[in-house]
């Protein structure tokens, strides 16, 4: 009796232990890859982007594979080989997919060459087109980006081979399985956009109670792209930020000495929220006090000035015949002539009823402050276009061009401040102690080119924000941060990076076959051992039924 | 579906031991106690072996085959023989015949070996999604190991428990015992020194175990006759 109870207790303990042990799972994948999820956001309540994060399906190498169940498969496509129109058709027909993995070409941190590389341009163009299409569509399945490396290319090759042989990966066929175990994405409740400003006061004459006029130099530093972890726009607007920082450095040297301090205040602004109709800029302007607003002479907005180009455009919203606009334009043009740079004036009227703000200077104009935007871009970007996404890589920015543009802007600004319009003076000559610093510009371009800066995902204390703040506080008297909440037209969801596990799984039929083989082996073993040790008679005796009790009683 | 694979491999690895116990007269004579005692002796022997290995062997960074180190490992492996000797002769068993004693000791020994060496890798590896042949091959290896261990126990019982043996066969018995005891070193050499594939090593082990068990069986029968 006692033995029986003890045995049962031990049995129960063993079962409990087994259940606990069985719930521990150890991952043991063929390859583990870093993947970056596509952005998930709501625009005015409409769900956009990729709405799922977790992934657990077999892989397929294309959309027209025989016998593949696409709704339970992950399609792997190299991003450059995507046929956008056929993909668009698939999406418009509400086609269901298990998941989509896009492979991006290997990134390199090299700086842009002096001559634009033709293939680089084609790649950038194709990626930009793909990104634009992706960002404006909704996908009910996870979409991930990964950089091509040898593991993934080998995987794609093998998957394509087995697909071509008519054996797509599935539960019955075995094959490769992609697993991303990420929790479902949650809304970002209070997305913060942070503006950074620096104030360089001008020289006030004795007894001068009026406020000096102010010139603002503004550049937006945040980005938006199809994959928020990869949106580190170098041209839009890393080039603008680098220019602003170099200008701040140069003018802080000039203003350090009261003998060379100009009679203008300089306000440097690094704004955020630019892809969302320059939300941050409008908040920043609304917080200006009345005196500052009245003292503003004009604002210079810098946007995308890094790609190789011989033209710089001055975008304005005031009519170009305006005398002040003409003055600014001629100042810049006269300096630009010496550097073989053509400057053009482009006018775009503001439509107050339209909430779309294409250029940063329009926010200033809405507050009745004269402003212009300097850019290589010719057309005003559409919503979420040219916002520094995946396609905007470091290689697309040409350092020499950026330095040339800095020189042009700095010289024309100096001529305006010191009243040297029309005179041929060169303040920031090479070799002087006011010379431009190429390594300074290069290091900022490099840093910005590898830091993703999608504002809602940065939070208040992102390292890049602190770095920019620290830099501005070194060059200006008064550097401060201003935190605002992004307006509710845009709602974002988290979960931007994950790890992809690639497993090579055997098919279910294989497991069954093995079970059958092992079972028959064990049975054979039993029979052989039984017969050899106890004899055939005993063996046969197992199968004969025991004599029925009925006969015994009679 | 990977629990399925785990069960397959576990059945292949541990099933034969259970079947050996059930199918042969071992179960009728209730030799479970002997098996458990043999398993405990195996545990102690393995502990001693590990301590010796930790003390005397050097850890090498590469997977090369260093003859000196391997000889030392083989020497330490002979501790196994000492353990079996202890299990066969010194541990008190209930009155069971010679035949069954060595089988029970060999079974307990092999089962403990399979449990210690193969359960953990099986648990961690076979449950994952990733598929490799390794675990099935390990199962086959444990089968070969069972046969070898029982042969070694048989030879051991011949050497130490049987008093009257035909003198011509004595050197044969000792050589066979030596070969069987050295099997782990031989497999190690094949895997590392000659860099054979795991599947080839396992098939060699299976073949060798069959051959060794056949030789042992003949020797055992040959020694049976005089003990009338």
Boltz contact constraints between the chains, C-beta under 6 A:
constraints:
  - contact:
      token1: [A, 26]
      token2: [B, 124]
      max_distance: 6.0
  - contact:
      token1: [A, 28]
      token2: [B, 128]
      max_distance: 6.0
  - contact:
      token1: [A, 28]
      token2: [B, 130]
      max_distance: 6.0
  - contact:
      token1: [A, 29]
      token2: [B, 130]
      max_distance: 6.0
  - contact:
      token1: [A, 30]
      token2: [B, 130]
      max_distance: 6.0
  - contact:
      token1: [A, 503]
      token2: [B, 129]
      max_distance: 6.0
  - contact:
      token1: [A, 503]
      token2: [B, 130]
      max_distance: 6.0
  - contact:
      token1: [A, 504]
      token2: [B, 130]
      max_distance: 6.0
  - contact:
      token1: [A, 504]
      token2: [B, 131]
      max_distance: 6.0
  - contact:
      token1: [A, 505]
      token2: [B, 129]
      max_distance: 6.0
  - contact:
      token1: [A, 505]
      token2: [B, 131]
      max_distance: 6.0
  - contact:
      token1: [A, 506]
      token2: [B, 131]
      max_distance: 6.0
  - contact:
      token1: [A, 508]
      token2: [B, 1]
      max_distance: 6.0
  - contact:
      token1: [A, 511]
      token2: [B, 1]
      max_distance: 6.0
  - contact:
      token1: [A, 511]
      token2: [B, 4]
      max_distance: 6.0
  - contact:
      token1: [A, 511]
      token2: [B, 5]
      max_distance: 6.0
  - contact:
      token1: [A, 514]
      token2: [B, 8]
      max_distance: 6.0
  - contact:
      token1: [A, 515]
      token2: [B, 8]
      max_distance: 6.0
  - contact:
      token1: [A, 518]
      token2: [B, 8]
      max_distance: 6.0
  - contact:
      token1: [A, 518]
      token2: [B, 11]
      max_distance: 6.0
  - contact:
      token1: [A, 518]
      token2: [B, 12]
      max_distance: 6.0
  - contact:
      token1: [A, 522]
      token2: [B, 15]
      max_distance: 6.0
  - contact:
      token1: [A, 522]
      token2: [B, 19]
      max_distance: 6.0
  - contact:
      token1: [A, 525]
      token2: [B, 16]
      max_distance: 6.0
  - contact:
      token1: [A, 525]
      token2: [B, 19]
      max_distance: 6.0
  - contact:
      token1: [A, 526]
      token2: [B, 19]
      max_distance: 6.0
  - contact:
      token1: [A, 526]
      token2: [B, 23]
      max_distance: 6.0
  - contact:
      token1: [A, 529]
      token2: [B, 23]
      max_distance: 6.0
  - contact:
      token1: [A, 529]
      token2: [B, 24]
      max_distance: 6.0
  - contact:
      token1: [A, 530]
      token2: [B, 23]
      max_distance: 6.0
  - contact:
      token1: [A, 533]
      token2: [B, 24]
      max_distance: 6.0
  - contact:
      token1: [A, 533]
      token2: [B, 25]
      max_distance: 6.0
